[in-house]
Amino acid sequence: MSFPLLTATAALPALGAVATAAVPAARRTAAKWLALVVSLATLALAITVLVRFDPDGSRYQLTESHAWIKDFGVRYELGVDGIAVALIALTAVLIPFIILAGWHDADPLETGSRRWRPTQGFFALILAVEAMVIISFEATDVFLFYIFFEAMLIPMYFLIGGFGDRAHEHGEETAATQRSYAAVKFLLYNLAGGLIMLAAVIGLYVVAGNFSLTEIAEARASGSLHMATSTERWLFLGFFFAFAVKAPLWPLHTWLPNAMQESTAPVAVLITAVVDKVGTFAMLRFCLQLFPEASKWATPVILVLAVISIVYGALLAVGQRDIKRLVAYASISHFGFIIMGIFAMTGQGQSGATLYMVNHGISTAALMLVAGFLISRRGSRLIADYGGVQKVAPVLAGTFLIGGLATLSLPGLAPFVSEFLVLVGTFTRYPVIGVIATFGIVLAALYTLVLYQRTMTGPVKPEVSAMPDLRVRELVVVAPLIVLLIFLGVYPKPVTDIVNPAVKQTMSDVQKKDPKPEVEAAK
């Protein structure tokens, strides 16, 4: 029997979470180091998955399949395609940086009355989320996926509500109330989506007789499984609704700004750079593969919602006074690009969307973590409380600028390639949608450069005059992310080579081919 590599990649952070939580309260530093070592070991396993994956091989590789609940046709089935491998690698890369960035975020305060949960709990919850996200990317049994898709809400609820941001302008009592509100709103929105999806999962079982993604897809392709048009559309809507909440897509997005505002910066990165990717990934894996005809039927409406998300998110980002809320609305805009690329039903659009998931994770992590370092020094999230930071902390300002330029998709940085592919792929089939979406790029330049100007340039405010520059631990967090942004901006081929074969399979599932260019290239 071969080594269950996919199980090990998800099980290691789960076991690490239990071990971290069990560390005695008096040994907080030991718990931090244990969590960091476990995250690095998980990264090593993820790299092994990446190395062993053959882009030109079968669609799902490193598969595992075991009977679980025989009476209901539920199996423990795992397998990865190129899209899943890329996102597992992204998750495993980001978690060590999230842990390092949050090294002191759950430390008890020496003064003040606020009580914090044990430090061990903070890092244990991060590892638990990592485990659930990874197995969600690996699951090829619909019921198995659903369990972890929902289960990850529990640790995220406690990370938002129990370990919120310490920087708050209205005092501890108001801060605690707003953290609780944000955590409950996050939970209720996602639970509502999950319950609707559960009904769709049950409906799928009634129609197909099992939960195996590969078996159902093969039966659909061979014609041995037929779904009535109305049935397929209702099932698609049940799945898509849950994924659109998680993504998040307008108008189901309103939980995200509150959750990111009230979370610590590392937890905000965990939400938008890691957890939310499960939603867009599932659109590719489940919606398009299980319900191809319904996906094509819903495409016009989804594209309209996606382009609204792009413009709406960017417009609201322009008007924000809070740094974290600005990044949250910018992410809503970026997720609009990802969803638009998925449902453009072109190879370039879907390749760009998958690459965008990876690049958005890295760029948002870089910008938000540097913003977190900035906020922790000043004790305020308000943009108006800053000014002249680049004169007293030039390295911090420089990394903040690079993260911001990546967010606006500056050529030479990673997000540019993915955004360009999404726009080209959309324009070839839906030119009006593609043209409207380009306004999101203009607005991104506006909110990013205005944010930098107001916080980093101008006269030095007295409150930031003694602000220290980035420390060694903080540089260790930020520098690799900056390197990745530049490397993938100049040379995205390592990622595209992995994801493109999976994208071709998805295009085949929905029986779509790329539109032919109106003018043939010269030979």
Disulfide bonds with the S-S distance in Angstrom:
none
